[in-house]
Amino acid sequence: MKSVADNPYGANMLYAEFAAGEAAPVVELTSRFQTQDRATDWSKKVAADDDPAIVKMWTKSTDLIPTDGIVRETALEVTKGKTTDLEKVKAVYDWILANTYREPKVRGCGVGDIKTMLETKSFGGKCGDINGLFVGLVRSVGVPARDVYGIRVAPSAFGYKALGAGSANISKAQHCRAEVFLKRLRLGGDGSRRT
């Protein structure tokens, strides 16, 4: 048994092998974690990470989240006239709210095949599909973003039922959410925002 990490993302996991013929293989893993409430007050200065390695990592295309073709075309249309990363992110977010919906028949968190979603104009899915679409659209216009998978372990401190655990049994509380990395915003002398 050993701890391993996938490349290139660094997700840690436990790897175990059992001898052939092992009648009752068992592994017990205990995880300890700490939760943290997070919210963004858009009326205040937004902190960000503009590290070139972060930008490179989280603007890359993947098999299920391409950043060219129909994904880029859609993103350019959605963000037309927007100049800052924050404006682009808000435009994509508004488009996602207006065009996507939760499809309860989708298994698990969904596949997240955003090219197919755009080609078929089938915008129903679960969190992996909808967040993947958001991430792909903002990545394709140069805004670093990622989808983060995890488990909802407690009720939402902000009252959002879908963002928190619904009961003490969290065996079906997996969830995906999107994160963006915005360029640092500086306030101008007149109080206006500048990037």
Secondary structure as UniProt FT lines:
FT   STRAND          2..5
FT   TURN            7..9
FT   STRAND          12..15
FT   TURN            20..21
FT   TURN            42..43
FT   HELIX           52..57
FT   TURN            58..59
FT   HELIX           69..78
FT   TURN            79..81
FT   HELIX           85..99
FT   STRAND          101..102
FT   TURN            104..105
FT   TURN            108..109
FT   HELIX           114..120
FT   STRAND          124..125
FT   HELIX           127..140
FT   TURN            141..142
FT   STRAND          145..151
FT   TURN            157..158
FT   HELIX           161..163
FT   TURN            171..172
FT   STRAND          174..180
FT   STRAND          186..187
FT   TURN            189..190
FT   STRAND          193..194
//
